[in-house]
């Protein structure tokens, strides 16, 4: 398997510190195999291994929080992203 440089940096950094935070604005691009690789960085015991379509059922509620742009608010309560039309 070919790993990106970004993917390779996780083991290096996580070995240097007890607390390690990964952040991404778009964790899931619809490719389940790529998503599993991201999850393996967060919890290798649960998500390591070759992805097999239809076999994996992932509960990631303890690892990430899904935030939909339409529900995000500023501190004053106004929408963070105003409505836009095509």
PyMOL CGO cylinders between C-alpha atoms (Angstrom):
from pymol import cmd
from pymol.cgo import CYLINDER

trace = [
    CYLINDER, 0.00, 0.00, 0.00, 1.29, 3.47, -0.84, 0.3, 1, 1, 1, 1, 1, 1,
    CYLINDER, 1.29, 3.47, -0.84, 1.03, 6.03, 1.98, 0.3, 1, 1, 1, 1, 1, 1,
    CYLINDER, 1.03, 6.03, 1.98, 1.11, 9.79, 1.55, 0.3, 1, 1, 1, 1, 1, 1,
    CYLINDER, 1.11, 9.79, 1.55, 3.65, 11.93, 3.42, 0.3, 1, 1, 1, 1, 1, 1,
    CYLINDER, 3.65, 11.93, 3.42, 0.81, 13.32, 5.55, 0.3, 1, 1, 1, 1, 1, 1,
    CYLINDER, 0.81, 13.32, 5.55, -0.21, 9.79, 6.52, 0.3, 1, 1, 1, 1, 1, 1,
    CYLINDER, -0.21, 9.79, 6.52, 3.38, 8.87, 7.42, 0.3, 1, 1, 1, 1, 1, 1,
    CYLINDER, 3.38, 8.87, 7.42, 3.83, 11.84, 9.75, 0.3, 1, 1, 1, 1, 1, 1,
    CYLINDER, 3.83, 11.84, 9.75, 1.23, 10.57, 12.26, 0.3, 1, 1, 1, 1, 1, 1,
    CYLINDER, 1.23, 10.57, 12.26, 3.34, 7.76, 13.74, 0.3, 1, 1, 1, 1, 1, 1,
    CYLINDER, 3.34, 7.76, 13.74, 6.30, 10.11, 13.98, 0.3, 1, 1, 1, 1, 1, 1,
    CYLINDER, 6.30, 10.11, 13.98, 4.42, 12.87, 15.80, 0.3, 1, 1, 1, 1, 1, 1,
    CYLINDER, 4.42, 12.87, 15.80, 2.27, 10.63, 17.97, 0.3, 1, 1, 1, 1, 1, 1,
    CYLINDER, 2.27, 10.63, 17.97, 5.41, 8.98, 19.32, 0.3, 1, 1, 1, 1, 1, 1,
    CYLINDER, 5.41, 8.98, 19.32, 6.67, 12.33, 20.56, 0.3, 1, 1, 1, 1, 1, 1,
    CYLINDER, 6.67, 12.33, 20.56, 3.61, 13.43, 22.52, 0.3, 1, 1, 1, 1, 1, 1,
    CYLINDER, 3.61, 13.43, 22.52, 0.87, 11.97, 24.67, 0.3, 1, 1, 1, 1, 1, 1,
    CYLINDER, 0.87, 11.97, 24.67, -1.91, 14.12, 23.17, 0.3, 1, 1, 1, 1, 1, 1,
    CYLINDER, -1.91, 14.12, 23.17, -2.29, 14.36, 19.44, 0.3, 1, 1, 1, 1, 1, 1,
    CYLINDER, -2.29, 14.36, 19.44, -5.11, 16.08, 17.56, 0.3, 1, 1, 1, 1, 1, 1,
    CYLINDER, -5.11, 16.08, 17.56, -5.91, 15.54, 13.89, 0.3, 1, 1, 1, 1, 1, 1,
    CYLINDER, -5.91, 15.54, 13.89, -8.36, 17.92, 12.24, 0.3, 1, 1, 1, 1, 1, 1,
    CYLINDER, -8.36, 17.92, 12.24, -9.93, 17.91, 8.82, 0.3, 1, 1, 1, 1, 1, 1,
    CYLINDER, -9.93, 17.91, 8.82, -12.79, 19.85, 7.33, 0.3, 1, 1, 1, 1, 1, 1,
    CYLINDER, -12.79, 19.85, 7.33, -13.80, 17.03, 5.00, 0.3, 1, 1, 1, 1, 1, 1,
    CYLINDER, -13.80, 17.03, 5.00, -12.95, 13.65, 6.53, 0.3, 1, 1, 1, 1, 1, 1,
    CYLINDER, -12.95, 13.65, 6.53, -15.07, 11.58, 4.15, 0.3, 1, 1, 1, 1, 1, 1,
    CYLINDER, -15.07, 11.58, 4.15, -14.91, 11.92, 0.38, 0.3, 1, 1, 1, 1, 1, 1,
    CYLINDER, -14.91, 11.92, 0.38, -17.18, 8.92, -0.22, 0.3, 1, 1, 1, 1, 1, 1,
    CYLINDER, -17.18, 8.92, -0.22, -14.29, 6.48, -0.59, 0.3, 1, 1, 1, 1, 1, 1,
    CYLINDER, -14.29, 6.48, -0.59, -14.67, 4.01, 2.27, 0.3, 1, 1, 1, 1, 1, 1,
    CYLINDER, -14.67, 4.01, 2.27, -11.13, 2.64, 1.98, 0.3, 1, 1, 1, 1, 1, 1,
    CYLINDER, -11.13, 2.64, 1.98, -9.64, 6.14, 2.36, 0.3, 1, 1, 1, 1, 1, 1,
    CYLINDER, -9.64, 6.14, 2.36, -11.94, 6.83, 5.31, 0.3, 1, 1, 1, 1, 1, 1,
    CYLINDER, -11.94, 6.83, 5.31, -10.79, 3.64, 7.03, 0.3, 1, 1, 1, 1, 1, 1,
    CYLINDER, -10.79, 3.64, 7.03, -7.16, 4.75, 6.65, 0.3, 1, 1, 1, 1, 1, 1,
    CYLINDER, -7.16, 4.75, 6.65, -8.03, 8.00, 8.43, 0.3, 1, 1, 1, 1, 1, 1,
    CYLINDER, -8.03, 8.00, 8.43, -9.77, 6.04, 11.20, 0.3, 1, 1, 1, 1, 1, 1,
    CYLINDER, -9.77, 6.04, 11.20, -6.77, 3.72, 11.53, 0.3, 1, 1, 1, 1, 1, 1,
    CYLINDER, -6.77, 3.72, 11.53, -4.68, 6.78, 12.41, 0.3, 1, 1, 1, 1, 1, 1,
    CYLINDER, -4.68, 6.78, 12.41, -7.09, 7.53, 15.23, 0.3, 1, 1, 1, 1, 1, 1,
    CYLINDER, -7.09, 7.53, 15.23, -7.52, 3.98, 16.55, 0.3, 1, 1, 1, 1, 1, 1,
    CYLINDER, -7.52, 3.98, 16.55, -5.34, 1.36, 14.90, 0.3, 1, 1, 1, 1, 1, 1,
    CYLINDER, -5.34, 1.36, 14.90, -6.72, -1.48, 17.02, 0.3, 1, 1, 1, 1, 1, 1,
    CYLINDER, -6.72, -1.48, 17.02, -10.26, -0.97, 15.76, 0.3, 1, 1, 1, 1, 1, 1,
    CYLINDER, -10.26, -0.97, 15.76, -9.71, 0.11, 12.16, 0.3, 1, 1, 1, 1, 1, 1,
    CYLINDER, -9.71, 0.11, 12.16, -6.39, -1.37, 10.99, 0.3, 1, 1, 1, 1, 1, 1,
    CYLINDER, -6.39, -1.37, 10.99, -6.47, -3.83, 8.12, 0.3, 1, 1, 1, 1, 1, 1,
    CYLINDER, -6.47, -3.83, 8.12, -7.60, -4.04, 4.54, 0.3, 1, 1, 1, 1, 1, 1,
    CYLINDER, -7.60, -4.04, 4.54, -10.97, -2.48, 3.82, 0.3, 1, 1, 1, 1, 1, 1,
    CYLINDER, -10.97, -2.48, 3.82, -13.55, -4.86, 2.37, 0.3, 1, 1, 1, 1, 1, 1,
    CYLINDER, -13.55, -4.86, 2.37, -16.65, -3.21, 0.93, 0.3, 1, 1, 1, 1, 1, 1,
    CYLINDER, -16.65, -3.21, 0.93, -19.86, -4.13, 2.73, 0.3, 1, 1, 1, 1, 1, 1,
    CYLINDER, -19.86, -4.13, 2.73, -18.07, -5.88, 5.59, 0.3, 1, 1, 1, 1, 1, 1,
    CYLINDER, -18.07, -5.88, 5.59, -17.12, -2.97, 7.80, 0.3, 1, 1, 1, 1, 1, 1,
    CYLINDER, -17.12, -2.97, 7.80, -19.74, -1.28, 9.98, 0.3, 1, 1, 1, 1, 1, 1,
    CYLINDER, -19.74, -1.28, 9.98, -18.06, 1.63, 11.70, 0.3, 1, 1, 1, 1, 1, 1,
    CYLINDER, -18.06, 1.63, 11.70, -19.30, 3.43, 14.77, 0.3, 1, 1, 1, 1, 1, 1,
    CYLINDER, -19.30, 3.43, 14.77, -17.16, 6.57, 14.86, 0.3, 1, 1, 1, 1, 1, 1,
    CYLINDER, -17.16, 6.57, 14.86, -19.28, 8.60, 17.27, 0.3, 1, 1, 1, 1, 1, 1,
    CYLINDER, -19.28, 8.60, 17.27, -16.54, 8.45, 19.92, 0.3, 1, 1, 1, 1, 1, 1,
    CYLINDER, -16.54, 8.45, 19.92, -13.87, 9.66, 17.47, 0.3, 1, 1, 1, 1, 1, 1,
    CYLINDER, -13.87, 9.66, 17.47, -15.47, 12.44, 15.47, 0.3, 1, 1, 1, 1, 1, 1,
    CYLINDER, -15.47, 12.44, 15.47, -18.40, 14.76, 15.36, 0.3, 1, 1, 1, 1, 1, 1,
    CYLINDER, -18.40, 14.76, 15.36, -20.32, 15.50, 12.18, 0.3, 1, 1, 1, 1, 1, 1,
    CYLINDER, -20.32, 15.50, 12.18, -21.18, 19.13, 11.73, 0.3, 1, 1, 1, 1, 1, 1,
    CYLINDER, -21.18, 19.13, 11.73, -23.39, 20.20, 8.84, 0.3, 1, 1, 1, 1, 1, 1,
    CYLINDER, -23.39, 20.20, 8.84, -22.72, 23.69, 7.52, 0.3, 1, 1, 1, 1, 1, 1,
    CYLINDER, -22.72, 23.69, 7.52, -26.43, 24.61, 7.57, 0.3, 1, 1, 1, 1, 1, 1,
    CYLINDER, -26.43, 24.61, 7.57, -26.50, 24.07, 11.36, 0.3, 1, 1, 1, 1, 1, 1,
    CYLINDER, -26.50, 24.07, 11.36, -23.35, 26.03, 12.28, 0.3, 1, 1, 1, 1, 1, 1,
    CYLINDER, -23.35, 26.03, 12.28, -23.95, 29.30, 14.12, 0.3, 1, 1, 1, 1, 1, 1,
    CYLINDER, -23.95, 29.30, 14.12, -21.83, 32.28, 15.11, 0.3, 1, 1, 1, 1, 1, 1,
    CYLINDER, -21.83, 32.28, 15.11, -21.61, 33.25, 18.78, 0.3, 1, 1, 1, 1, 1, 1,
    CYLINDER, -21.61, 33.25, 18.78, -24.52, 35.68, 18.32, 0.3, 1, 1, 1, 1, 1, 1,
    CYLINDER, -24.52, 35.68, 18.32, -26.76, 32.92, 16.96, 0.3, 1, 1, 1, 1, 1, 1,
    CYLINDER, -26.76, 32.92, 16.96, -26.62, 33.97, 13.30, 0.3, 1, 1, 1, 1, 1, 1,
    CYLINDER, -26.62, 33.97, 13.30, -25.80, 31.32, 10.69, 0.3, 1, 1, 1, 1, 1, 1,
    CYLINDER, -25.80, 31.32, 10.69, -22.08, 30.93, 10.07, 0.3, 1, 1, 1, 1, 1, 1,
    CYLINDER, -22.08, 30.93, 10.07, -22.76, 30.34, 6.39, 0.3, 1, 1, 1, 1, 1, 1,
    CYLINDER, -22.76, 30.34, 6.39, -25.59, 32.54, 5.09, 0.3, 1, 1, 1, 1, 1, 1,
    CYLINDER, -25.59, 32.54, 5.09, -27.97, 30.94, 2.61, 0.3, 1, 1, 1, 1, 1, 1,
    CYLINDER, -27.97, 30.94, 2.61, -26.82, 30.99, -0.94, 0.3, 1, 1, 1, 1, 1, 1,
    CYLINDER, -26.82, 30.99, -0.94, -28.62, 30.15, -4.09, 0.3, 1, 1, 1, 1, 1, 1,
    CYLINDER, -28.62, 30.15, -4.09, -27.40, 28.65, -7.34, 0.3, 1, 1, 1, 1, 1, 1,
]
cmd.load_cgo(trace, "trace")
